[in-house]
Amino acid sequence: MKTYPECVPCLLRQALEGARHATDDEAVVEEVLRSAGRMVANVDLEAPTPLHIGEIHRNIRRLTGDPDPYRAAKDRFNRTVLNLYPDLKELIGRSPNPLETALLLAVGGNEIDMIVDAGLEKADIGESVKAFLSIPLHGSLIDEFKSSVRSAQEILYLGDNAGEIVLDRLLMEELPTEKITYVVKGNPVINDVTMEDARACGLTELVEVIDNGTDLPGTVLDQCADAFRERFFRADLVISKGQGNYESLSDVNRNLFFLFKAKCQVITLHLGYEVGSPVMIHTRGGDRPGNHSATYAQPNSGT
């Protein structure tokens, strides 16, 4: 998915918010903004937005000297959602459709995103996530998901954010864990999950966990490590969490399920979903490059 002109003001906003989060030094904040301004003046609109966001946050880390400015916030989110884990696990166990409930909670977990809502850490995360349980998922997509899981020998699950990783764990516990490899980022970027988060939230004891070798808030394949790309194209099924992963993988020729919350006007322009809608998309790659079809939940219907 390309970068839209509407993304440019958002890139500058993220530069300011990221700089303010990382430092109180006004000179550094100014330099981050000037650097971001130079970047967006020449932004490649054909490249995926996560590539540009990654560049902005590299600058923030370089200029502040902090290799992981969001570490304390990520730890806080992980602890908060781990405290919710027993109740959510029981809720899934009581459900007449445990897998569907776990899917809805996993999508609801995508609410935890400091790029879009820097104030979410003050909100009641549990209630925000549970609110997604009242929204029905597209029935045919659930059937396609179950069928793809049954037939797959290797499943790659692309993680997104800290805290949200606990909801990913709940979903994977409803799936054949022996088939699953969970993917984290190779280096810190914003609140995206790294190996440290996977260990803290118990995923390394549940499934194999690998990193993709990048510090981008998405999965830009030509920037990823060779070992990860080999696993990506070998997998029979890829489950992709988060809008950043959709923005960077929507045109890739693979059997992919995208699960995320629509977070901005660009997704409305691109897909027709209202901001705030839960999104489930299935793309099916063919035998030849470019042979690509997709099934979408009905936009704007809350599914």
Rosetta blueprint (number, residue, H / E / L):
1 M L
2 K L
3 T L
4 Y L
5 P L
6 E L
7 C H
8 V H
9 P H
10 C H
11 L H
12 L H
13 R H
14 Q H
15 A H
16 L H
17 E H
18 G H
19 A H
20 R H
21 H H
22 A H
23 T L
24 D L
25 D L
26 E H
27 A H
28 V H
29 V H
30 E H
31 E H
32 V H
33 L H
34 R H
35 S H
36 A H
37 G H
38 R H
39 M H
40 V H
41 A H
42 N L
43 V L
44 D L
45 L L
46 E L
47 A L
48 P L
49 T H
50 P H
51 L H
52 H H
53 I H
54 G H
55 E H
56 I H
57 H H
58 R H
59 N H
60 I H
61 R H
62 R H
63 L H
64 T H
65 G L
66 D L
67 P L
68 D L
69 P L
70 Y L
71 R H
72 A H
73 A H
74 K H
75 D H
76 R H
77 F H
78 N H
79 R H
80 T H
81 V H
82 L H
83 N H
84 L H
85 Y H
86 P H
87 D H
88 L H
89 K H
90 E H
91 L H
92 I H
93 G H
94 R H
95 S L
96 P L
97 N L
98 P H
99 L H
100 E H
101 T H
102 A H
103 L H
104 L H
105 L H
106 A H
107 V H
108 G H
109 G H
110 N L
111 E L
112 I L
113 D L
114 M L
115 I L
116 V L
117 D L
118 A L
119 G L
120 L H
121 E H
122 K H
123 A L
124 D L
125 I H
126 G H
127 E H
128 S H
129 V H
130 K H
131 A H
132 F H
133 L H
134 S H
135 I L
136 P L
137 L L
138 H L
139 G H
140 S H
141 L H
142 I H
143 D H
144 E H
145 F H
146 K H
147 S H
148 S H
149 V H
150 R H
151 S H
152 A L
153 Q L
154 E L
155 I E
156 L E
157 Y E
158 L E
159 G L
160 D L
161 N E
162 A L
163 G L
164 E H
165 I H
166 V H
167 L H
168 D H
169 R H
170 L H
171 L H
172 M H
173 E L
174 E L
175 L L
176 P L
177 T H
178 E H
179 K H
180 I E
181 T E
182 Y E
183 V E
184 V E
185 K L
186 G L
187 N L
188 P L
189 V L
190 I L
191 N L
192 D E
193 V L
194 T L
195 M H
196 E H
197 D H
198 A H
199 R H
200 A H
201 C L
202 G L
203 L H
204 T H
205 E H
206 L L
207 V L
208 E E
209 V E
210 I E
211 D E
212 N L
213 G L
214 T L
215 D L
216 L L
217 P L
218 G L
219 T L
220 V L
221 L H
222 D H
223 Q H
224 C L
225 A L
226 D H
227 A H
228 F H
229 R H
230 E H
231 R H
232 F H
233 F H
234 R H
235 A L
236 D L
237 L E
238 V E
239 I E
240 S E
241 K E
242 G L
243 Q H
244 G H
245 N H
246 Y H
247 E H
248 S H
249 L H
250 S L
251 D L
252 V L
253 N L
254 R L
255 N L
256 L E
257 F E
258 F E
259 L E
260 F E
261 K E
262 A L
263 K L
264 C L
265 Q H
266 V H
267 I H
268 T H
269 L H
270 H H
271 L H
272 G L
273 Y L
274 E L
275 V L
276 G L
277 S L
278 P E
279 V E
280 M E
281 I E
282 H E
283 T E
284 R E
285 G E
286 G L
287 D L
288 R L
289 P L
290 G L
291 N L
292 H E
293 S E
294 A E
295 T E
296 Y E
297 A L
298 Q L
299 P L
300 N L
301 S L
302 G L
303 T L
